[in-house]
Amino acid sequence: MMPIDPEVAAQRAARRREWFEKLTGMGFAMPATLLLVVMSLTPLAVLFVLSFTDYDLGNVDLRFIGLTNFSKALADSVFRQSLWNTFVYVAIVLPLAVALGLLVAILVHGRRHTRSFYEVVYFLPVTSTLIAMAFVWTFLLHPKLGPINAFLGALGFPPLAFLSDPALVLPTLAVIGVWQLVGFNMVLFLAGLTAIPKDLYEAAEVDGCANPVDRFLTITWPLLGPTTMFVIVTTTITAFKVFDTVAVMTRGGPMGASDVILYSIYLEGFQYFHTAYAAALTVVFLVFILVFSVIQTLVLDRRTHYG
C-alpha cells in the first residue's frame, strides 16, 4: 500500500473542514431561511398569482384573467384618489419627520444632565400603540370637546373640523404621522451624531470654524450622510404604509379625502371580499414602495460621504 503524501492528506483534511463549516453554516441558516420562505416569500408568490385571477373570498374556483385587475385599478377613480392622497401624505410627512428628527437629535445630543429624560419623552410615541393613540387624538381634535379647539377659541379663532373638513383631514393625519416618527428618527440621528469623532469639531474650531451653523454644514451634515439616507428610506416606507389612523379616525372620509392605498386594499379585500382585485392593488403598492426605495437609495448614495 502506497504511503499518502502528508501534503495531500493535509489538503484533504482542509477540504473536509471547509465542507463541514459550510454544512454547519447552512444548518444554522436553515431555520431562518425556512421561516422566510414560509412567512414571506410564499404569501408573496400566492399574492402575485391571485392578482391575475378573478378569485373572490369564498369561491371554490378561479380563472386567470391576465391584467384585467390592473387595468381596472388604473380606471378606478377611488383607487386613483387613494393613490394621490397617499403621495400627498408622504410629501408632508417625509420632510417634516426627517428635519424635526434631526433637529431634536441635535438639541438632545447637546444636553448633559437631562438627555435621558428628553430621549424617553420623544421616544414614547414610538412605543405607544398607534390605534390607542388614534382615539386620544380623536378626542383632542374634537370640534366641541377637544382641548385643541378650546385653545384656539381662547385665542379668538373659530373651531376647526380637523377630521371632517376635506381640506384639513389629510394634513391633520400627516401631523399625527410626523408626531409618531420624530422620536424614532431622533434615535437614529443620535446614533449617527455619537459616531462622529469629537476631534473633528476641535480641529475645526482651531481652524476658525467656531460658528455652530458652520460646524454643522462642514462636519455634522456630511458625516450624517449614511444615517440620513437610512432615515429617509425608512420614513418613506413607513409613510406609505399609513393605515391605522385612517381606519380608526376617518375611515377614508370625508368624501374620500383621507382614503389611502392600504385602506382601499383593506376595503376591497376584507369588506367587499374582492380578493383578487385587492391582491392586484397590493402588487401595485409594493411596486411603488420598491421603486421609491431604489430611486432614493441610488440618488442619496451618490451624495453620501462615508468616512
C-alpha positions in Angstrom: 0.0 0.0 0.0 1.4 3.3 -1.1 2.0 5.8 1.7 -0.1 9.0 1.5 1.8 12.2 0.9 1.4 14.4 4.0 0.7 17.4 1.9 -2.1 15.7 0.1 -3.5 14.4 3.4 -3.4 18.0 4.7 -5.2 19.3 1.7 -7.9 16.6 2.0 -8.3 17.4 5.7 -8.6 21.1 4.9 -11.3 20.4 2.3 -13.2 18.2 4.8 -13.1 21.0 7.3 -14.3 23.5 4.7 -17.2 21.3 3.8 -18.0 20.7 7.4 -18.0 24.5 8.1 -20.3 25.1 5.1 -22.7 22.4 6.2 -22.7 23.8 9.7 -23.4 27.3 8.5 -26.2 26.0 6.2 -27.7 24.2 9.2 -27.7 27.3 11.3 -29.2 29.4 8.5 -31.8 26.8 7.5 -34.5 27.6 10.2 -34.4 31.3 9.4 -34.5 30.5 5.6 -37.5 28.2 6.0 -39.2 30.9 8.1 -38.5 33.5 5.4 -39.9 31.2 2.7 -43.0 30.2 4.6 -43.9 33.6 6.1 -42.8 36.0 3.4 -41.9 34.5 0.0 -44.7 32.0 -0.2 -47.5 34.5 0.6 -45.9 37.0 -1.8 -46.0 34.4 -4.6 -49.6 33.5 -3.8 -50.5 37.2 -3.8 -48.8 37.6 -7.2 -50.7 34.7 -8.7 -54.1 35.8 -7.2 -53.7 39.2 -8.8 -54.1 37.6 -12.3 -57.3 35.8 -11.4 -60.9 36.6 -10.7 -61.0 35.0 -7.2 -63.3 36.3 -4.6 -63.2 35.2 -1.0 -65.5 32.2 -0.6 -65.4 31.0 -4.2 -64.4 27.4 -4.8 -62.9 28.0 -8.2 -61.0 30.7 -10.0 -59.8 31.5 -13.5 -56.9 33.5 -14.9 -57.9 36.9 -16.4 -54.5 38.3 -17.1 -54.0 42.0 -16.5 -57.7 42.8 -16.1 -57.4 43.6 -12.4 -54.5 46.0 -13.1 -56.4 47.8 -15.9 -59.4 48.0 -13.6 -57.2 49.7 -10.9 -56.0 52.3 -13.4 -59.5 53.1 -14.4 -60.8 53.1 -10.7 -61.3 56.7 -9.6 -61.4 55.6 -6.0 -58.0 54.0 -6.2 -56.5 56.9 -8.1 -57.8 59.2 -5.3 -56.3 57.0 -2.6 -53.0 56.9 -4.6 -53.0 60.7 -4.8 -53.8 61.1 -1.1 -51.0 58.7 -0.2 -48.5 60.7 -2.2 -49.7 63.9 -0.6 -49.4 62.3 2.8 -45.9 61.1 2.1 -44.9 64.5 0.7 -45.9 66.2 4.0 -44.6 63.5 6.5 -41.2 62.8 4.9 -39.5 66.2 5.0 -41.1 67.1 8.4 -40.3 63.8 10.1 -36.7 63.8 8.9 -36.0 67.5 9.6 -37.6 67.5 13.0 -36.0 64.2 13.9 -32.6 65.7 13.1 -33.3 69.0 14.9 -34.5 67.2 18.0 -31.5 64.9 17.9 -29.0 67.8 17.7 -30.8 69.6 20.6 -30.9 66.4 22.8 -27.3 65.4 21.9 -26.1 68.7 23.3 -27.8 68.1 26.7 -25.8 66.5 29.5 -28.0 66.1 32.6 -31.4 65.9 31.0 -30.6 63.9 27.8 -32.1 60.7 29.0 -35.3 62.4 30.0 -35.8 64.0 26.6 -34.9 60.8 24.8 -37.7 59.0 26.7 -40.2 61.8 26.1 -39.6 61.9 22.4 -39.5 58.1 22.0 -42.8 57.5 23.8 -44.9 57.9 20.7 -42.9 55.2 19.0 -43.6 52.7 21.8 -47.3 53.5 22.2 -50.0 51.7 20.3 -51.0 53.8 17.4 -54.6 52.7 17.4 -55.0 53.6 21.1 -53.3 57.0 20.4 -55.7 57.5 17.5 -58.6 57.5 19.9 -56.7 60.1 22.0 -56.1 62.3 19.0 -59.8 62.0 18.0 -60.7 63.4 21.4 -58.0 66.1 21.2 -59.2 67.2 17.8 -62.9 67.1 18.6 -64.5 70.4 17.3 -66.5 70.9 20.5 -64.9 68.9 23.3 -61.3 68.8 22.2 -58.7 70.9 24.1 -57.1 72.0 20.8 -60.2 73.8 19.6 -60.7 75.1 23.1 -57.2 76.6 22.9 -57.9 78.1 19.5 -61.2 79.5 20.8 -59.3 81.2 23.7 -57.1 82.9 21.1 -60.2 84.1 19.3 -60.2 81.6 16.4 -63.3 79.7 15.3 -63.3 75.9 15.9 -61.8 73.8 13.2 -63.2 70.5 12.0 -59.9 68.8 11.7 -61.3 65.3 10.8 -64.4 66.3 8.9 -63.1 69.1 6.7 -61.8 67.6 3.4 -59.1 70.4 3.2 -57.8 69.7 6.8 -58.2 66.0 7.3 -55.1 64.8 5.3 -52.7 67.4 6.8 -54.1 66.6 10.2 -53.3 62.9 9.8 -49.9 63.8 8.4 -49.1 65.8 11.6 -50.0 62.7 13.7 -47.7 60.7 11.4 -44.9 63.1 12.0 -45.5 63.1 15.7 -45.1 59.3 15.8 -41.9 59.2 13.6 -39.9 62.1 15.1 -38.8 60.0 18.1 -37.7 57.1 16.0 -35.7 59.3 13.6 -34.2 61.1 16.6 -32.8 57.9 17.9 -31.2 57.1 14.6 -29.7 60.5 14.2 -28.4 60.4 17.8 -26.6 57.2 16.9 -25.1 59.0 13.9 -24.1 62.0 15.9 -22.4 59.9 18.6 -20.3 58.2 15.9 -18.8 61.5 14.8 -15.3 61.9 16.4 -15.1 65.0 18.6 -11.6 65.6 17.4 -13.1 66.9 14.1 -15.0 69.6 15.9 -11.9 70.6 17.9 -9.8 70.8 14.8 -12.5 72.8 13.0 -12.6 75.2 15.9 -8.8 75.6 15.8 -9.1 76.4 12.0 -11.6 79.2 12.8 -14.9 77.3 12.3 -16.4 78.3 15.6 -19.9 79.1 14.4 -22.3 76.2 15.2 -24.0 76.6 11.8 -20.7 76.3 10.0 -19.7 73.3 12.1 -23.0 71.6 11.2 -22.7 72.3 7.5 -19.0 71.3 7.2 -18.8 68.4 9.6 -22.1 67.1 11.0 -24.2 67.1 7.9 -21.7 65.4 5.6 -20.8 62.7 8.1 -24.5 62.1 8.8 -25.0 61.1 5.2 -25.4 57.3 5.7 -27.7 57.8 8.6 -29.8 60.4 6.7 -30.1 58.0 3.7 -31.4 55.2 6.0 -33.8 57.6 7.8 -35.2 58.9 4.5 -35.8 55.4 3.1 -37.4 54.0 6.3 -39.5 57.1 6.8 -40.8 56.9 3.2 -41.8 53.2 3.6 -43.5 53.9 6.9 -45.4 56.9 5.5 -46.6 54.8 2.5 -47.9 52.2 5.0 -50.3 54.6 6.8 -53.4 52.7 7.7 -54.1 52.7 11.5 -55.0 56.4 11.9 -57.2 56.4 8.7 -59.1 53.2 9.8 -59.8 54.5 13.3 -60.2 58.2 12.9 -61.7 58.9 9.5 -62.4 55.6 7.6 -61.3 57.3 4.4 -63.7 60.2 4.8 -64.9 62.8 4.4 -65.8 62.2 0.8 -62.6 60.1 0.3 -60.3 63.0 1.3 -58.3 60.7 3.6 -58.6 57.4 1.7 -55.1 55.9 1.2 -53.8 52.9 -0.6 -53.7 50.5 2.3 -57.2 51.4 3.4 -58.5 50.9 -0.1 -56.8 47.5 -0.2 -58.4 46.7 3.2 -61.9 47.6 2.0 -61.6 45.6 -1.3 -60.1 42.5 0.4 -61.9 42.4 3.8 -65.1 44.4 3.4 -66.1 43.7 -0.2 -64.2 40.3 -0.4 -62.7 41.1 -3.8 -59.6 39.1 -3.0 -58.0 39.1 -6.5 -58.5 42.8 -7.0 -57.1 43.5 -3.6 -54.1 41.4 -4.5 -53.6 43.4 -7.6 -53.7 46.7 -5.6 -51.2 45.2 -3.2 -48.8 44.4 -6.0 -49.1 47.9 -7.3 -48.5 49.2 -3.7 -45.4 47.0 -3.3 -44.0 48.1 -6.7 -44.4 51.8 -5.7 -42.5 51.2 -2.5 -39.8 49.2 -4.2 -39.3 51.9 -6.9 -39.2 54.7 -4.5 -36.8 53.0 -2.2 -34.4 52.1 -5.0 -34.5 55.6 -6.5 -33.9 57.2 -3.1 -31.1 54.8 -2.4 -29.3 55.3 -5.7 -29.7 59.1 -5.6 -28.8 59.6 -2.0 -25.9 57.1 -2.1 -24.1 59.2 -4.7 -24.3 62.2 -2.4 -23.4 60.4 0.7 -20.0 60.7 2.4 -18.7 57.6 4.0 -16.0 58.4 6.4 
